[in-house]
Amino acid sequence: MAPRPAWKGYLKLSLVTCAIELTNVVTHAEKVSFRILNRKTGNTVKRIYVDAGTGKPLEEGDEIKGYEVSEGEFVHIEEDEIEAVQIESSHTMSLDGFVEKSSIEQIYLDTPYYVSPADKVSEEAFAVIRDAMAARKVAGLARIVLYQRERPVVIEPLGKGMVLTTLRYDDTVRRPATVFGDIAARTDKEMIDLAQHIIDGKKTKFDPTKFDDRYEDALLELIRAKKAGKKAPKAKAPPKPSNVVNLFDALKKSLKAEGGAKAGRSSPRTPARRAKAKASAPKRKSA
């Protein structure tokens, strides 16, 4: 069964327009989810709205959205009034500018969606826009109204289709300096060399299939045990890492524990080895 589109509308490049649809990249269908039950009866429960003043539950259809204009004073807004609010980006994504994707800081990237043509008639125009961006190695900037919010987005080619990533607004993003500004540690080249050799020994290729949700597996183990009438399995708490007293020694022990550098690579020079190598090096003759 094909996934339900999250949005349908048009993609526009100058006077070229094609119908498109957005599909969620991420699915949570296979994840463990829990329902809230009545402990005494075992029945599922449901949430109901309760009037904060009278304490009485609301009948179906009695609830309405409200915007607080002053303390205790609300403007009532109907659902159909919200749906009637339309701007261009409600139905059309206009490609207004193009950038290198790498120029967008990672902290601004939010949620990805697949972009595909909505019908056969739109496939040719869609492919032209996609291939033109791929040839220029650029991504397009646009805006879209999604879930009753206008969001800036970046669109880039991806195989036969494209991928759209919503972007965060600048005023919603904390700048790195506000968090990292107080970090003042100075690093030693010798220790960096050791850390680099540890990294070299762990180099690999990104393979998302190798990432297993171990917490999910532990939950399933708990569920299977409870279903079989057994006690919940006792999990051993992982040891908490202790503070490093001597960072240089910790790095050397880490390198040794990892089996040293990969075959064919030279080991990093400790201060003693470096001094010995310097002493044994031939002296340069003066001109």
HELIX and SHEET records of a PDB file:
HELIX    1   1 GLU A   79  GLU A   83  1                                   5    
HELIX    2   2 GLU A   88  SER A   90  5                                   3    
HELIX    3   3 LYS A  101  SER A  103  5                                   3    
HELIX    4   4 GLN A  106  TYR A  108  5                                   3    
HELIX    5   5 LYS A  120  SER A  122  5                                   3    
HELIX    6   6 GLU A  123  ARG A  136  1                                  14    
HELIX    7   7 ASP A  170  THR A  172  5                                   3    
HELIX    8   8 PRO A  176  PHE A  180  1                                   5    
HELIX    9   9 LYS A  189  GLY A  201  1                                  13    
HELIX   10  10 PRO A  208  LYS A  210  5                                   3    
HELIX   11  11 ARG A  214  LYS A  227  1                                  14    
HELIX   12  12 LEU A  247  ALA A  257  1                                  11    
HELIX   13  13 PRO A  271  SER A  280  1                                  10    
SHEET    1   A 8 THR A  92  SER A  94  0                                        
SHEET    2   A 8 TRP A   7  LEU A  13  1                                        
SHEET    3   A 8 VAL A  16  ASN A  24 -1                                        
SHEET    4   A 8 LEU A 109  PRO A 117 -1                                        
SHEET    5   A 8 GLY A 161  LEU A 167 -1                                        
SHEET    6   A 8 ARG A 149  LEU A 158 -1                                        
SHEET    7   A 8 ALA A 139  LEU A 146 -1                                        
SHEET    8   A 8 GLY A  97  VAL A  99 -1                                        
SHEET    1   B 2 LYS A  65  SER A  70  0                                        
SHEET    2   B 2 GLU A  73  ILE A  77 -1                                        
END                                                                             
